[in-house]
Amino acid sequence: MMFLLIQRAEIRRRRTVTILMIFAGVLTFMWANGQNLTGALVAAFITALIFNFLFWLLIGRYNPVGSSEDIRVIRMDDP
């Protein structure tokens, strides 16, 4: 999920999202190391990389992330 958030983040916000996800990843690694689940964490990391690559390959390349400035509200009465 963390990789998907980074991948689908808006271009202007991608650096902030990446820093937050790295922080969350370090906390997750510290927790898994304390619980002796490092092997499961590595397997989950590799699986996540594969699934995110497939998502990017099949969907992400053809549907790029838009900008928040491109959002139009339908039936807005503003000129």
PDB file with one MODEL, atoms N, CA, C and O in Angstrom:
MODEL        1
ATOM      1  N   MET A   1       0.820  -1.193   0.000  1.00  0.00           N
ATOM      2  CA  MET A   1       0.000   0.000   0.000  1.00  0.00           C
ATOM      3  C   MET A   1       0.865   1.259   0.000  1.00  0.00           C
ATOM      4  O   MET A   1       0.521   2.261  -0.627  1.00  0.00           O
ATOM      5  N   MET A   2       1.991   1.196   0.710  1.00  0.00           N
ATOM      6  CA  MET A   2       2.858   2.372   0.767  1.00  0.00           C
ATOM      7  C   MET A   2       3.447   2.687  -0.602  1.00  0.00           C
ATOM      8  O   MET A   2       3.538   3.855  -0.982  1.00  0.00           O
ATOM      9  N   PHE A   3       3.850   1.654  -1.351  1.00  0.00           N
ATOM     10  CA  PHE A   3       4.387   1.887  -2.689  1.00  0.00           C
ATOM     11  C   PHE A   3       3.326   2.448  -3.616  1.00  0.00           C
ATOM     12  O   PHE A   3       3.610   3.317  -4.440  1.00  0.00           O
ATOM     13  N   LEU A   4       2.104   1.953  -3.483  1.00  0.00           N
ATOM     14  CA  LEU A   4       1.015   2.427  -4.326  1.00  0.00           C
ATOM     15  C   LEU A   4       0.717   3.900  -4.035  1.00  0.00           C
ATOM     16  O   LEU A   4       0.441   4.665  -4.959  1.00  0.00           O
ATOM     17  N   LEU A   5       0.770   4.300  -2.778  1.00  0.00           N
ATOM     18  CA  LEU A   5       0.559   5.709  -2.433  1.00  0.00           C
ATOM     19  C   LEU A   5       1.634   6.604  -3.046  1.00  0.00           C
ATOM     20  O   LEU A   5       1.339   7.696  -3.530  1.00  0.00           O
ATOM     21  N   ILE A   6       2.869   6.138  -3.021  1.00  0.00           N
ATOM     22  CA  ILE A   6       3.946   6.926  -3.616  1.00  0.00           C
ATOM     23  C   ILE A   6       3.755   7.008  -5.121  1.00  0.00           C
ATOM     24  O   ILE A   6       3.921   8.070  -5.722  1.00  0.00           O
ATOM     25  N   GLN A   7       3.403   5.875  -5.727  1.00  0.00           N
ATOM     26  CA  GLN A   7       3.248   5.822  -7.171  1.00  0.00           C
ATOM     27  C   GLN A   7       2.112   6.703  -7.670  1.00  0.00           C
ATOM     28  O   GLN A   7       2.242   7.325  -8.724  1.00  0.00           O
ATOM     29  N   ARG A   8       1.011   6.771  -6.946  1.00  0.00           N
ATOM     30  CA  ARG A   8      -0.155   7.508  -7.398  1.00  0.00           C
ATOM     31  C   ARG A   8      -0.266   8.898  -6.785  1.00  0.00           C
ATOM     32  O   ARG A   8      -1.295   9.557  -6.934  1.00  0.00           O
ATOM     33  N   ALA A   9       0.776   9.352  -6.099  1.00  0.00           N
ATOM     34  CA  ALA A   9       0.751  10.692  -5.506  1.00  0.00           C
ATOM     35  C   ALA A   9       0.910  11.746  -6.597  1.00  0.00           C
ATOM     36  O   ALA A   9       1.520  11.505  -7.638  1.00  0.00           O
ATOM     37  N   GLU A  10       0.357  12.892  -6.334  1.00  0.00           N
ATOM     38  CA  GLU A  10       0.497  14.015  -7.256  1.00  0.00           C
ATOM     39  C   GLU A  10       1.966  14.414  -7.335  1.00  0.00           C
ATOM     40  O   GLU A  10       2.695  14.326  -6.346  1.00  0.00           O
ATOM     41  N   ILE A  11       2.390  14.846  -8.499  1.00  0.00           N
ATOM     42  CA  ILE A  11       3.800  15.141  -8.737  1.00  0.00           C
ATOM     43  C   ILE A  11       4.353  16.149  -7.720  1.00  0.00           C
ATOM     44  O   ILE A  11       5.464  15.978  -7.218  1.00  0.00           O
ATOM     45  N   ARG A  12       3.577  17.198  -7.419  1.00  0.00           N
ATOM     46  CA  ARG A  12       4.057  18.212  -6.475  1.00  0.00           C
ATOM     47  C   ARG A  12       4.175  17.670  -5.061  1.00  0.00           C
ATOM     48  O   ARG A  12       4.972  18.188  -4.278  1.00  0.00           O
ATOM     49  N   ARG A  13       3.419  16.657  -4.711  1.00  0.00           N
ATOM     50  CA  ARG A  13       3.398  16.121  -3.347  1.00  0.00           C
ATOM     51  C   ARG A  13       4.186  14.818  -3.195  1.00  0.00           C
ATOM     52  O   ARG A  13       4.239  14.256  -2.101  1.00  0.00           O
ATOM     53  N   ARG A  14       4.792  14.337  -4.267  1.00  0.00           N
ATOM     54  CA  ARG A  14       5.446  13.034  -4.244  1.00  0.00           C
ATOM     55  C   ARG A  14       6.604  12.978  -3.260  1.00  0.00           C
ATOM     56  O   ARG A  14       6.798  11.950  -2.610  1.00  0.00           O
ATOM     57  N   ARG A  15       7.381  14.051  -3.129  1.00  0.00           N
ATOM     58  CA  ARG A  15       8.515  14.057  -2.203  1.00  0.00           C
ATOM     59  C   ARG A  15       8.030  13.928  -0.758  1.00  0.00           C
ATOM     60  O   ARG A  15       8.607  13.174   0.026  1.00  0.00           O
ATOM     61  N   THR A  16       6.981  14.656  -0.407  1.00  0.00           N
ATOM     62  CA  THR A  16       6.436  14.591   0.949  1.00  0.00           C
ATOM     63  C   THR A  16       5.892  13.199   1.248  1.00  0.00           C
ATOM     64  O   THR A  16       6.142  12.641   2.317  1.00  0.00           O
ATOM     65  N   VAL A  17       5.153  12.648   0.301  1.00  0.00           N
ATOM     66  CA  VAL A  17       4.588  11.303   0.483  1.00  0.00           C
ATOM     67  C   VAL A  17       5.703  10.277   0.607  1.00  0.00           C
ATOM     68  O   VAL A  17       5.613   9.368   1.433  1.00  0.00           O
ATOM     69  N   THR A  18       6.755  10.404  -0.198  1.00  0.00           N
ATOM     70  CA  THR A  18       7.873   9.464  -0.131  1.00  0.00           C
ATOM     71  C   THR A  18       8.566   9.522   1.226  1.00  0.00           C
ATOM     72  O   THR A  18       8.891   8.480   1.795  1.00  0.00           O
ATOM     73  N   ILE A  19       8.794  10.707   1.746  1.00  0.00           N
ATOM     74  CA  ILE A  19       9.441  10.846   3.058  1.00  0.00           C
ATOM     75  C   ILE A  19       8.582  10.213   4.150  1.00  0.00           C
ATOM     76  O   ILE A  19       9.097   9.509   5.018  1.00  0.00           O
ATOM     77  N   LEU A  20       7.276  10.464   4.107  1.00  0.00           N
ATOM     78  CA  LEU A  20       6.377   9.869   5.100  1.00  0.00           C
ATOM     79  C   LEU A  20       6.349   8.342   4.998  1.00  0.00           C
ATOM     80  O   LEU A  20       6.323   7.653   6.018  1.00  0.00           O
ATOM     81  N   MET A  21       6.356   7.817   3.780  1.00  0.00           N
ATOM     82  CA  MET A  21       6.319   6.364   3.603  1.00  0.00           C
ATOM     83  C   MET A  21       7.640   5.715   4.009  1.00  0.00           C
ATOM     84  O   MET A  21       7.646   4.591   4.511  1.00  0.00           O
ATOM     85  N   ILE A  22       8.763   6.413   3.795  1.00  0.00           N
ATOM     86  CA  ILE A  22      10.048   5.884   4.269  1.00  0.00           C
ATOM     87  C   ILE A  22      10.061   5.823   5.793  1.00  0.00           C
ATOM     88  O   ILE A  22      10.537   4.849   6.376  1.00  0.00           O
ATOM     89  N   PHE A  23       9.541   6.861   6.433  1.00  0.00           N
ATOM     90  CA  PHE A  23       9.438   6.868   7.893  1.00  0.00           C
ATOM     91  C   PHE A  23       8.558   5.714   8.379  1.00  0.00           C
ATOM     92  O   PHE A  23       8.911   5.019   9.332  1.00  0.00           O
ATOM     93  N   ALA A  24       7.416   5.514   7.726  1.00  0.00           N
ATOM     94  CA  ALA A  24       6.529   4.407   8.102  1.00  0.00           C
ATOM     95  C   ALA A  24       7.203   3.058   7.840  1.00  0.00           C
ATOM     96  O   ALA A  24       7.010   2.115   8.607  1.00  0.00           O
ATOM     97  N   GLY A  25       7.982   2.956   6.776  1.00  0.00           N
ATOM     98  CA  GLY A  25       8.702   1.721   6.470  1.00  0.00           C
ATOM     99  C   GLY A  25       9.764   1.405   7.508  1.00  0.00           C
ATOM    100  O   GLY A  25       9.941   0.249   7.892  1.00  0.00           O
ATOM    101  N   VAL A  26      10.469   2.427   7.960  1.00  0.00           N
ATOM    102  CA  VAL A  26      11.487   2.215   9.000  1.00  0.00           C
ATOM    103  C   VAL A  26      10.827   1.761  10.299  1.00  0.00           C
ATOM    104  O   VAL A  26      11.323   0.850  10.963  1.00  0.00           O
ATOM    105  N   LEU A  27       9.716   2.390  10.660  1.00  0.00           N
ATOM    106  CA  LEU A  27       8.997   1.951  11.863  1.00  0.00           C
ATOM    107  C   LEU A  27       8.497   0.518  11.729  1.00  0.00           C
ATOM    108  O   LEU A  27       8.559  -0.256  12.684  1.00  0.00           O
ATOM    109  N   THR A  28       8.004   0.166  10.549  1.00  0.00           N
ATOM    110  CA  THR A  28       7.534  -1.198  10.311  1.00  0.00           C
ATOM    111  C   THR A  28       8.692  -2.183  10.406  1.00  0.00           C
ATOM    112  O   THR A  28       8.536  -3.260  10.982  1.00  0.00           O
ATOM    113  N   PHE A  29       9.847  -1.834   9.853  1.00  0.00           N
ATOM    114  CA  PHE A  29      11.013  -2.703   9.937  1.00  0.00           C
ATOM    115  C   PHE A  29      11.460  -2.883  11.382  1.00  0.00           C
ATOM    116  O   PHE A  29      11.792  -3.993  11.798  1.00  0.00           O
ATOM    117  N   MET A  30      11.470  -1.801  12.144  1.00  0.00           N
ATOM    118  CA  MET A  30      11.866  -1.907  13.549  1.00  0.00           C
ATOM    119  C   MET A  30      10.906  -2.804  14.317  1.00  0.00           C
ATOM    120  O   MET A  30      11.334  -3.604  15.150  1.00  0.00           O
ATOM    121  N   TRP A  31       9.604  -2.677  14.043  1.00  0.00           N
ATOM    122  CA  TRP A  31       8.623  -3.523  14.717  1.00  0.00           C
ATOM    123  C   TRP A  31       8.808  -4.984  14.321  1.00  0.00           C
ATOM    124  O   TRP A  31       8.797  -5.864  15.181  1.00  0.00           O
ATOM    125  N   ALA A  32       8.980  -5.249  13.015  1.00  0.00           N
ATOM    126  CA  ALA A  32       9.142  -6.623  12.539  1.00  0.00           C
ATOM    127  C   ALA A  32      10.426  -7.240  13.076  1.00  0.00           C
ATOM    128  O   ALA A  32      10.456  -8.428  13.397  1.00  0.00           O
ATOM    129  N   ASN A  33      11.476  -6.451  13.174  1.00  0.00           N
ATOM    130  CA  ASN A  33      12.738  -6.950  13.715  1.00  0.00           C
ATOM    131  C   ASN A  33      12.580  -7.319  15.184  1.00  0.00           C
ATOM    132  O   ASN A  33      13.143  -8.316  15.637  1.00  0.00           O
ATOM    133  N   GLY A  34      11.823  -6.529  15.926  1.00  0.00           N
ATOM    134  CA  GLY A  34      11.590  -6.820  17.337  1.00  0.00           C
ATOM    135  C   GLY A  34      10.717  -8.041  17.552  1.00  0.00           C
ATOM    136  O   GLY A  34      10.824  -8.713  18.578  1.00  0.00           O
ATOM    137  N   GLN A  35       9.849  -8.332  16.585  1.00  0.00           N
ATOM    138  CA  GLN A  35       8.952  -9.488  16.688  1.00  0.00           C
ATOM    139  C   GLN A  35       9.522 -10.725  15.986  1.00  0.00           C
ATOM    140  O   GLN A  35       8.845 -11.750  15.902  1.00  0.00           O
ATOM    141  N   ASN A  36      10.751 -10.641  15.483  1.00  0.00           N
ATOM    142  CA  ASN A  36      11.399 -11.716  14.725  1.00  0.00           C
ATOM    143  C   ASN A  36      10.597 -12.095  13.486  1.00  0.00           C
ATOM    144  O   ASN A  36      10.434 -13.276  13.179  1.00  0.00           O
ATOM    145  N   LEU A  37      10.102 -11.096  12.783  1.00  0.00           N
ATOM    146  CA  LEU A  37       9.333 -11.307  11.559  1.00  0.00           C
ATOM    147  C   LEU A  37      10.047 -10.709  10.342  1.00  0.00           C
ATOM    148  O   LEU A  37       9.401 -10.329   9.365  1.00  0.00           O
ATOM    149  N   THR A  38      11.347 -10.629  10.402  1.00  0.00           N
ATOM    150  CA  THR A  38      12.099  -9.991   9.322  1.00  0.00           C
ATOM    151  C   THR A  38      11.936 -10.753   8.008  1.00  0.00           C
ATOM    152  O   THR A  38      11.841 -10.131   6.950  1.00  0.00           O
ATOM    153  N   GLY A  39      11.903 -12.072   8.051  1.00  0.00           N
ATOM    154  CA  GLY A  39      11.732 -12.875   6.842  1.00  0.00           C
ATOM    155  C   GLY A  39      10.383 -12.614   6.180  1.00  0.00           C
ATOM    156  O   GLY A  39      10.292 -12.497   4.958  1.00  0.00           O
ATOM    157  N   ALA A  40       9.346 -12.524   6.994  1.00  0.00           N
ATOM    158  CA  ALA A  40       8.020 -12.237   6.456  1.00  0.00           C
ATOM    159  C   ALA A  40       7.963 -10.823   5.886  1.00  0.00           C
ATOM    160  O   ALA A  40       7.293 -10.590   4.880  1.00  0.00           O
ATOM    161  N   LEU A  41       8.651  -9.885   6.512  1.00  0.00           N
ATOM    162  CA  LEU A  41       8.684  -8.512   6.012  1.00  0.00           C
ATOM    163  C   LEU A  41       9.396  -8.435   4.662  1.00  0.00           C
ATOM    164  O   LEU A  41       8.955  -7.710   3.771  1.00  0.00           O
ATOM    165  N   VAL A  42      10.486  -9.172   4.508  1.00  0.00           N
ATOM    166  CA  VAL A  42      11.200  -9.184   3.233  1.00  0.00           C
ATOM    167  C   VAL A  42      10.325  -9.800   2.146  1.00  0.00           C
ATOM    168  O   VAL A  42      10.283  -9.291   1.027  1.00  0.00           O
ATOM    169  N   ALA A  43       9.627 -10.889   2.462  1.00  0.00           N
ATOM    170  CA  ALA A  43       8.725 -11.516   1.493  1.00  0.00           C
ATOM    171  C   ALA A  43       7.589 -10.570   1.108  1.00  0.00           C
ATOM    172  O   ALA A  43       7.220 -10.493  -0.064  1.00  0.00           O
ATOM    173  N   ALA A  44       7.040  -9.859   2.070  1.00  0.00           N
ATOM    174  CA  ALA A  44       5.976  -8.892   1.785  1.00  0.00           C
ATOM    175  C   ALA A  44       6.506  -7.740   0.949  1.00  0.00           C
ATOM    176  O   ALA A  44       5.801  -7.249   0.067  1.00  0.00           O
ATOM    177  N   PHE A  45       7.730  -7.298   1.204  1.00  0.00           N
ATOM    178  CA  PHE A  45       8.345  -6.214   0.444  1.00  0.00           C
ATOM    179  C   PHE A  45       8.528  -6.613  -1.021  1.00  0.00           C
ATOM    180  O   PHE A  45       8.206  -5.839  -1.922  1.00  0.00           O
ATOM    181  N   ILE A  46       9.039  -7.810  -1.255  1.00  0.00           N
ATOM    182  CA  ILE A  46       9.241  -8.285  -2.625  1.00  0.00           C
ATOM    183  C   ILE A  46       7.914  -8.459  -3.337  1.00  0.00           C
ATOM    184  O   ILE A  46       7.785  -8.084  -4.503  1.00  0.00           O
ATOM    185  N   THR A  47       6.921  -9.025  -2.654  1.00  0.00           N
ATOM    186  CA  THR A  47       5.590  -9.188  -3.235  1.00  0.00           C
ATOM    187  C   THR A  47       4.975  -7.834  -3.578  1.00  0.00           C
ATOM    188  O   THR A  47       4.364  -7.676  -4.636  1.00  0.00           O
ATOM    189  N   ALA A  48       5.133  -6.865  -2.693  1.00  0.00           N
ATOM    190  CA  ALA A  48       4.598  -5.524  -2.952  1.00  0.00           C
ATOM    191  C   ALA A  48       5.275  -4.888  -4.154  1.00  0.00           C
ATOM    192  O   ALA A  48       4.611  -4.243  -4.966  1.00  0.00           O
ATOM    193  N   LEU A  49       6.574  -5.056  -4.283  1.00  0.00           N
ATOM    194  CA  LEU A  49       7.276  -4.518  -5.450  1.00  0.00           C
ATOM    195  C   LEU A  49       6.753  -5.138  -6.747  1.00  0.00           C
ATOM    196  O   LEU A  49       6.553  -4.433  -7.736  1.00  0.00           O
ATOM    197  N   ILE A  50       6.535  -6.434  -6.744  1.00  0.00           N
ATOM    198  CA  ILE A  50       6.027  -7.116  -7.941  1.00  0.00           C
ATOM    199  C   ILE A  50       4.627  -6.618  -8.289  1.00  0.00           C
ATOM    200  O   ILE A  50       4.364  -6.282  -9.443  1.00  0.00           O
ATOM    201  N   PHE A  51       3.730  -6.564  -7.314  1.00  0.00           N
ATOM    202  CA  PHE A  51       2.361  -6.124  -7.580  1.00  0.00           C
ATOM    203  C   PHE A  51       2.302  -4.652  -8.013  1.00  0.00           C
ATOM    204  O   PHE A  51       1.516  -4.296  -8.890  1.00  0.00           O
ATOM    205  N   ASN A  52       3.119  -3.811  -7.409  1.00  0.00           N
ATOM    206  CA  ASN A  52       3.129  -2.399  -7.812  1.00  0.00           C
ATOM    207  C   ASN A  52       3.719  -2.214  -9.200  1.00  0.00           C
ATOM    208  O   ASN A  52       3.271  -1.347  -9.950  1.00  0.00           O
ATOM    209  N   PHE A  53       4.717  -3.016  -9.553  1.00  0.00           N
ATOM    210  CA  PHE A  53       5.247  -2.951 -10.908  1.00  0.00           C
ATOM    211  C   PHE A  53       4.177  -3.382 -11.918  1.00  0.00           C
ATOM    212  O   PHE A  53       4.018  -2.753 -12.964  1.00  0.00           O
ATOM    213  N   LEU A  54       3.449  -4.454 -11.602  1.00  0.00           N
ATOM    214  CA  LEU A  54       2.379  -4.895 -12.499  1.00  0.00           C
ATOM    215  C   LEU A  54       1.273  -3.847 -12.610  1.00  0.00           C
ATOM    216  O   LEU A  54       0.737  -3.630 -13.697  1.00  0.00           O
ATOM    217  N   PHE A  55       0.927  -3.199 -11.504  1.00  0.00           N
ATOM    218  CA  PHE A  55      -0.072  -2.138 -11.542  1.00  0.00           C
ATOM    219  C   PHE A  55       0.397  -0.995 -12.437  1.00  0.00           C
ATOM    220  O   PHE A  55      -0.367  -0.484 -13.255  1.00  0.00           O
ATOM    221  N   TRP A  56       1.654  -0.599 -12.276  1.00  0.00           N
ATOM    222  CA  TRP A  56       2.186   0.467 -13.108  1.00  0.00           C
ATOM    223  C   TRP A  56       2.219   0.047 -14.575  1.00  0.00           C
ATOM    224  O   TRP A  56       1.886   0.842 -15.454  1.00  0.00           O
ATOM    225  N   LEU A  57       2.614  -1.187 -14.843  1.00  0.00           N
ATOM    226  CA  LEU A  57       2.727  -1.675 -16.209  1.00  0.00           C
ATOM    227  C   LEU A  57       1.374  -1.733 -16.899  1.00  0.00           C
ATOM    228  O   LEU A  57       1.251  -1.345 -18.061  1.00  0.00           O
ATOM    229  N   LEU A  58       0.351  -2.218 -16.188  1.00  0.00           N
ATOM    230  CA  LEU A  58      -0.956  -2.430 -16.805  1.00  0.00           C
ATOM    231  C   LEU A  58      -1.882  -1.219 -16.730  1.00  0.00           C
ATOM    232  O   LEU A  58      -2.697  -1.014 -17.629  1.00  0.00           O
ATOM    233  N   ILE A  59      -1.770  -0.419 -15.680  1.00  0.00           N
ATOM    234  CA  ILE A  59      -2.717   0.688 -15.479  1.00  0.00           C
ATOM    235  C   ILE A  59      -2.018   2.036 -15.404  1.00  0.00           C
ATOM    236  O   ILE A  59      -2.444   2.982 -16.066  1.00  0.00           O
ATOM    237  N   GLY A  60      -0.977   2.145 -14.630  1.00  0.00           N
ATOM    238  CA  GLY A  60      -0.351   3.424 -14.324  1.00  0.00           C
ATOM    239  C   GLY A  60       0.238   4.154 -15.513  1.00  0.00           C
ATOM    240  O   GLY A  60       0.176   5.382 -15.577  1.00  0.00           O
ATOM    241  N   ARG A  61       0.813   3.416 -16.463  1.00  0.00           N
ATOM    242  CA  ARG A  61       1.422   4.087 -17.619  1.00  0.00           C
ATOM    243  C   ARG A  61       0.379   4.758 -18.498  1.00  0.00           C
ATOM    244  O   ARG A  61       0.637   5.814 -19.076  1.00  0.00           O
ATOM    245  N   TYR A  62      -0.793   4.155 -18.600  1.00  0.00           N
ATOM    246  CA  TYR A  62      -1.831   4.675 -19.498  1.00  0.00           C
ATOM    247  C   TYR A  62      -2.765   5.668 -18.820  1.00  0.00           C
ATOM    248  O   TYR A  62      -3.497   6.389 -19.498  1.00  0.00           O
ATOM    249  N   ASN A  63      -2.751   5.714 -17.509  1.00  0.00           N
ATOM    250  CA  ASN A  63      -3.569   6.642 -16.735  1.00  0.00           C
ATOM    251  C   ASN A  63      -2.680   7.413 -15.767  1.00  0.00           C
ATOM    252  O   ASN A  63      -2.655   7.101 -14.577  1.00  0.00           O
ATOM    253  N   PRO A  64      -1.953   8.411 -16.255  1.00  0.00           N
ATOM    254  CA  PRO A  64      -1.041   9.132 -15.368  1.00  0.00           C
ATOM    255  C   PRO A  64      -1.797   9.924 -14.307  1.00  0.00           C
ATOM    256  O   PRO A  64      -2.972  10.255 -14.469  1.00  0.00           O
ATOM    257  N   VAL A  65      -1.099  10.213 -13.233  1.00  0.00           N
ATOM    258  CA  VAL A  65      -1.672  10.974 -12.128  1.00  0.00           C
ATOM    259  C   VAL A  65      -1.893  12.406 -12.592  1.00  0.00           C
ATOM    260  O   VAL A  65      -0.989  13.030 -13.149  1.00  0.00           O
ATOM    261  N   GLY A  66      -3.086  12.921 -12.365  1.00  0.00           N
ATOM    262  CA  GLY A  66      -3.400  14.291 -12.755  1.00  0.00           C
ATOM    263  C   GLY A  66      -3.031  15.279 -11.671  1.00  0.00           C
ATOM    264  O   GLY A  66      -2.598  14.903 -10.582  1.00  0.00           O
ATOM    265  N   SER A  67      -3.207  16.528 -11.982  1.00  0.00           N
ATOM    266  CA  SER A  67      -2.927  17.595 -11.033  1.00  0.00           C
ATOM    267  C   SER A  67      -4.233  18.001 -10.355  1.00  0.00           C
ATOM    268  O   SER A  67      -5.308  17.870 -10.941  1.00  0.00           O
ATOM    269  N   SER A  68      -4.142  18.487  -9.138  1.00  0.00           N
ATOM    270  CA  SER A  68      -5.348  18.929  -8.437  1.00  0.00           C
ATOM    271  C   SER A  68      -5.932  20.177  -9.087  1.00  0.00           C
ATOM    272  O   SER A  68      -7.100  20.501  -8.871  1.00  0.00           O
ATOM    273  N   GLU A  69      -5.131  20.875  -9.878  1.00  0.00           N
ATOM    274  CA  GLU A  69      -5.629  22.055 -10.580  1.00  0.00           C
ATOM    275  C   GLU A  69      -6.510  21.682 -11.767  1.00  0.00           C
ATOM    276  O   GLU A  69      -7.253  22.523 -12.274  1.00  0.00           O
ATOM    277  N   ASP A  70      -6.434  20.432 -12.214  1.00  0.00           N
ATOM    278  CA  ASP A  70      -7.231  19.973 -13.349  1.00  0.00           C
ATOM    279  C   ASP A  70      -8.630  19.523 -12.942  1.00  0.00           C
ATOM    280  O   ASP A  70      -9.446  19.199 -13.805  1.00  0.00           O
ATOM    281  N   ILE A  71      -8.916  19.497 -11.664  1.00  0.00           N
ATOM    282  CA  ILE A  71     -10.210  19.014 -11.183  1.00  0.00           C
ATOM    283  C   ILE A  71     -11.283  20.052 -11.506  1.00  0.00           C
ATOM    284  O   ILE A  71     -11.145  21.231 -11.179  1.00  0.00           O
ATOM    285  N   ARG A  72     -12.335  19.601 -12.141  1.00  0.00           N
ATOM    286  CA  ARG A  72     -13.460  20.478 -12.455  1.00  0.00           C
ATOM    287  C   ARG A  72     -14.673  19.991 -11.675  1.00  0.00           C
ATOM    288  O   ARG A  72     -14.917  18.788 -11.584  1.00  0.00           O
ATOM    289  N   VAL A  73     -15.419  20.910 -11.124  1.00  0.00           N
ATOM    290  CA  VAL A  73     -16.640  20.569 -10.398  1.00  0.00           C
ATOM    291  C   VAL A  73     -17.794  20.759 -11.363  1.00  0.00           C
ATOM    292  O   VAL A  73     -17.980  21.845 -11.913  1.00  0.00           O
ATOM    293  N   ILE A  74     -18.561  19.714 -11.568  1.00  0.00           N
ATOM    294  CA  ILE A  74     -19.688  19.771 -12.506  1.00  0.00           C
ATOM    295  C   ILE A  74     -20.838  20.520 -11.882  1.00  0.00           C
ATOM    296  O   ILE A  74     -21.137  20.346 -10.701  1.00  0.00           O
ATOM    297  N   ARG A  75     -21.497  21.370 -12.688  1.00  0.00           N
ATOM    298  CA  ARG A  75     -22.647  22.170 -12.289  1.00  0.00           C
ATOM    299  C   ARG A  75     -22.276  23.254 -11.294  1.00  0.00           C
ATOM    300  O   ARG A  75     -23.076  23.615 -10.432  1.00  0.00           O
ATOM    301  N   MET A  76     -21.084  23.764 -11.412  1.00  0.00           N
ATOM    302  CA  MET A  76     -20.683  24.891 -10.586  1.00  0.00           C
ATOM    303  C   MET A  76     -21.175  26.161 -11.262  1.00  0.00           C
ATOM    304  O   MET A  76     -21.030  26.288 -12.478  1.00  0.00           O
ATOM    305  N   ASP A  77     -21.750  27.106 -10.528  1.00  0.00           N
ATOM    306  CA  ASP A  77     -22.312  28.320 -11.087  1.00  0.00           C
ATOM    307  C   ASP A  77     -21.305  29.452 -11.185  1.00  0.00           C
ATOM    308  O   ASP A  77     -21.665  30.567 -11.561  1.00  0.00           O
ATOM    309  N   ASP A  78     -20.063  29.186 -10.858  1.00  0.00           N
ATOM    310  CA  ASP A  78     -19.039  30.228 -10.947  1.00  0.00           C
ATOM    311  C   ASP A  78     -18.730  30.518 -12.411  1.00  0.00           C
ATOM    312  O   ASP A  78     -18.763  29.614 -13.247  1.00  0.00           O
ATOM    313  N   PRO A  79     -18.426  31.796 -12.727  1.00  0.00           N
ATOM    314  CA  PRO A  79     -18.111  32.136 -14.128  1.00  0.00           C
ATOM    315  C   PRO A  79     -16.787  31.585 -14.575  1.00  0.00           C
ATOM    316  O   PRO A  79     -16.389  31.788 -15.722  1.00  0.00           O
TER     317      PRO A  79
ENDMDL
END
